[in-house]
Amino acid sequence: MSQTGRGGKRAGAGRKKGTGAFKEPTVVKRVPVSAVPAIDNFLEQLKNLVPTNCLPDESFLLNNFSSTHKIPVASDPVRAGYLTPAESNIDDYIDFNEYLSGNEKDIIGVYAEGNSMVDAGIDEGDLLIIKTNVYPKERDIIVVQLNEDFTVKRLHFNNGNIELIPENALENYPIIQPNQNDEMKIVGVVTFVIKQLS
């Protein structure tokens, strides 16, 4: 039920839409009193997920490439199973600058190093396309600056604490659990992985 103030105008309560630490709408939820410390801790860490202009060395902004080169795209998918009759219907053309960035400004590319994320499909030398203007969600693959180093890991939340999970079942990489003495900033969320196969 809405309330109105003097003169029939609606009485504003709280912040304007799109303001506050997270620049997005909020919701009200009831939580047990015992859960408040863990939630407060989680929200405090979430504030550190704000994208920064600190980028890994040799990263590059996709929107800096002004040239376009459109590649024909066939309308029929290629099966990875049984052979099907070949067709050559060209329905569209794709410009990879536009496809990868969606015309957004805050998209960067960076090359992966190491093999801690091979089970997520990320191998050494792969080109990671990263969106820097979004807040990461649980299970997003993110690029993080932790103190002086950059890493790519899967994001988890455990009892209000952030965990950066490697994905390589054959090697014993540790789960990274940043603490209050660490300086952690999220560079962005990995949206595409580009591989060179030959």
Sequence and secondary structure as in RCSB ss.txt:
>XXXX:A:sequence
MSQTGRGGKRAGAGRKKGTGAFKEPTVVKRVPVSAVPAIDNFLEQLKNLVPTNCLPDESFLLNNFSSTHKIPVAS
DPVRAGYLTPAESNIDDYIDFNEYLSGNEKDIIGVYAEGNSMVDAGIDEGDLLIIKTNVYPKERDIIVVQLNEDF
TVKRLHFNNGNIELIPENALENYPIIQPNQNDEMKIVGVVTFVIKQLS
>XXXX:A:secstr
   B GGG B   S  TT TTTTS        GGGHHHHHHHHHHHHTTS  S   TT EEGGG     EEEEES
S   SSS       EEEEEEHHHHHHTT S EEEEE  SSTTGGGT  TT EEEEE SS   TT EEEEEETTEE
EEEEEEEETTEEEEE   TTS    B   TTS EEEEEEEEEEE    
